[in-house]
Amino acid sequence: MGIGFAQQGHPLTGTWNGDFGPSPTQRSQLTIVMTWDGKETKGTINPGPDSAAAAIFLDVINWTVRIEADMKDQSGKPAHVVAEGKLDDIGNYHRTISGTWKQGATTGSFKLTRD
């Protein structure tokens, strides 16, 4: 790890904002707060009354991120989420994660930027 990590902490720690959806015109806002406890990264998707706990996995060899959570779809039915993306601009405080978002039977894309 370089000096940037020493100053900023774990590369995923922080509040990430962005969106996800099945097409460029069908998007839903997304906020994920990620924390590193020294052993694992944990996340909260859309903090608030409808939040969901997320398991976060980081592959530091390939800089890929996997996010898994149980949420609800737009009709309120339970839907398992699996998001897999690439961590980019790692040296930048406002780094990004973008990739594939699967929620239940729906597949689309997501992009997050750390605030």
Helices and strands as residue ranges (DSSP letters): H 3-8, E 14-21, E 28-36, E 41-45, E 52-59, E 64-72, E 78-88, E 96-103, E 106-114
